[in-house]
Amino acid sequence: MYRIIKLFDLKLFKNKEETHGGILEEYAFNSKNRTFDLMLNGGLKGLKQYLINEDGVKKDISDKEIVGLRFYARIWLPANTSTGYVFIHKYNDASLKPLFDEIINEVLFQHKYILAGKRTVKTTTTVRQKEFLKKAGVQEITVAIMNSPHDTGAPNTTSATIRLKNLKIDKKKIKKEDVETELKKAGIDINTPYTYQTKYKVEVDSYSEEKTVRENNTFDLIPNILIAPSCIDDNNHPIFEKMQTFVSEEMEQIIKEAKSK
């Protein structure tokens, strides 16, 4: 954790591509839980940006500068395991994940380790997957028809796709027999191998979210985690102490599910 703080050293820390940058504003250790919480102020770098006031007056910002937002994150290294977790808060599409990838890679490299697959991998809890599917409806099934293995061309490339829409399916796990049923309803008969994926959609109040699952592998489903309004201040920034509590609850669920396996 000390090495991470040293990377910032009271100045702007950038990733190697210089697409993102940030400064460390606040941090906290918890040696018992093996966690390190950070509050970074940062954002995109290397882009020509502008500040625009209420009258429409525009002020240029150098591509060396950043229009910063406050981002909360937690690094968790559970005891007696080779797996670590990083919880990174974001604003819709605005994220500092590339910056955290760089931070983690630099620290691991100093200890002669690397990330498996050279990047962090998204994950979630079974509870959140079930919550999403409970609210979700099947919006679309895409069928990818594969070339025959006897064709002279490359057998593993997709030759055609069929999109099945306006579906009325109550099931949450779409199996191949469900796809067959929908194809027959549409008057389509497929005699060659195919794969499929299902797009689910959740609409609650003004919030909408879509997620796509390959075959019936709902363990691939990684729904967004909406941060509780109580964790956000009047400027729409995360509140450090309340975010710590919020993430600790996620940690408890991860531990609970790990013990049940």
WOWOFEN-V617520 format. One record per backbone hydrogen bond with DSSP energy under -0.5 kcal/mol. CO is the residue of the C=O (numbers start at 0). NH is the residue of the N-H. Records with the same first field share a line. If there is no record, write none. Layout:
BEGIN
CO=NH  NH
END
This chain:
BEGIN
0=4
1=5
2=6
3=7
4=7  8
7=10
12=21
14=17
18=44
19=14
20=42
21=12
22=24  40
25=38
27=36
29=33  34
33=76
34=29
35=74
36=27
37=72
38=24  25
39=41  70
40=22
41=68
42=20
46=48
48=60
50=58
52=55
56=52
58=50
60=48
61=64
62=45
65=67
68=41  70
70=39
71=88
72=37
73=75  86
74=35
75=77  84
77=80
84=75
85=87
86=73  88
89=91
90=93
92=94
93=90
95=98  99
96=100
97=101
98=102
99=103
100=104
101=105
102=106
103=107
104=108
105=109
106=110
107=110  112
108=111
114=117
115=118
124=128
125=129
126=130
127=131
128=132
129=133
130=134
131=134  135
136=138  200
138=165
139=198
140=142  163
141=143  196
142=144  161
143=194
144=158  159
147=150
153=156
156=146
159=144
161=142  163
162=164
163=140
168=137
171=173
172=174
174=177  178
175=179
176=180
177=181
178=182
179=183
180=184
181=185
182=187
183=186
188=190
192=145
194=143
195=214
196=141
197=199  212
198=138  139
199=210
200=136
201=208
203=206
206=203
208=201
210=199
212=197
213=216
215=217
216=219
217=220
220=222
223=225
227=230
228=231
230=238
232=235
236=232
237=239
238=242
239=243
240=244
241=245
242=246
243=247
244=248
245=249
246=250
247=251
248=252
249=253
250=254
251=255
252=256
253=257
254=258
255=259
256=260
257=260
END
